[in-house]
Amino acid sequence: MANRDDLKRAKSGDKKLSKANLSGAFLRSANLTGADLSEADLSKANLSWSNLSQVNLDKANLSGADLRRANLNQAYLDGADFSGADLREANFLEANLTGAILPDGTIYKTSTNMRNFTHP
């Protein structure tokens, strides 16, 4: 279950959410552009239709998360765990997926231009 303070910070637009507990949080259509969610627990969170461009999700737990139609353009996803996540029509354009754990057979109609780039 999401930590109430972490959820409040995320919904208020706080960009410093490293190690936050947002498990099961309802963040549909949230604009988290450029946020630091490294090592955050977003398991079973609803992030569908959310803007996660340029977000740092390194080593984040996104297992079972709903990321349908989420924008992860230029996101840092090194070591992120997407086990069981719904990634239908998610945009991973220019995202860094090095070491990411992706679910088998659940990436449908996602951007096919996925290339790695380095952290600034």
N, C-alpha and C positions, 0 to 999 in steps of 0.2 A: 504494500500500500504506500502511496506517495506521502512523503513528508509534507505536512501542511505548509510550513515555512518555505520549503523549496518550491512547492507548487505556486504559492503566492508570488515569489520572486520571478518565476518563469512567466506567469501571466502579466506581471507588471512591466515586463520588458528587460529585466535584469539580464545582462549578457555574461555574467560570471557565475556559472552553474556547474563548475567542475565538481565531480563526485556527488552531485545532487541525487536524492532519491525521488524519482518521478515515476516509479513503477505503477502502472495502471492509470496514470494521469490522462485526463481528457484534454488534449491540446490540439484538437482538430482546427485546421486553418490558422494555426499560430504563426506569427512572424518572428522567427528566432535567428534571423540572418546575422552571421558573424559571432554567434554566442559560443562560449567555451563550455561544452558539455562533456569534456574528456572524463572518462571513467565514471560517467553518470549511469544510474540504473533507470533505464527507460523500458524495461521489460513490460510487455503487455500494454504499453501506452498507445493511445490513439493519436497519431501524428499525421493522419490522412489530410491531404490538401495543404499541408504546412510548408512554409518557406524555410528551408534549412540550408540555404546556400551559404557557402563559406563558413559553415559551422565546424567546430572541432569536436568530433565524436570519437577521437582516438580511445581505444580500449573501452568504449561504452557498451553496455548491455542493452541490446535492442531485441532480445529474443521474444518472439511472439508479438512484437509491436505491429500496429497497423500503419503502414507507410504508403498506402495507395495514393498515387498522384502527388506524392511529396516531392518537393524540389530540393535535391541534394547536390546541385551544381557547385562544383569546386569545393566540396566538403572534404574534410580530413577524416578518413574512416579507418585509419591504420589500426588493425587488431580489433575492430568493432565486431560484435557478435550479433548476427542477423538470423540466428537459428529460429526457424518457424515463423519468421516475420512475413507479412504480406507486402510484397514489393511491386504489385501490379501497377504498371504505368508510372513508376517512380522515375525521376530524372537523375541520373548519375553522371551527367556530362562533366568531363574533366575532374571527376572525384578521385581522390587517392584511396584505392581499395587494397593497398598492400597489407597482407596478413588478415584481411577481413574474413569472417566466417559467414558465408552466404548459404541460404537454404537451397536445397536441391529442388529444381522445378518450379520455383515460385517467382522467378523474374520473367514476367510476361510484358511485352511491349515497353520495356525500359529502353532508355537511350543506349545505343550500341557504341557510342564514342566515349568509352571509358578509358582514360589514360592517366597514368600516375604523374604527379608533380610533387615537388618538395615543399616542405614547410618554409615560410618566410624567415 
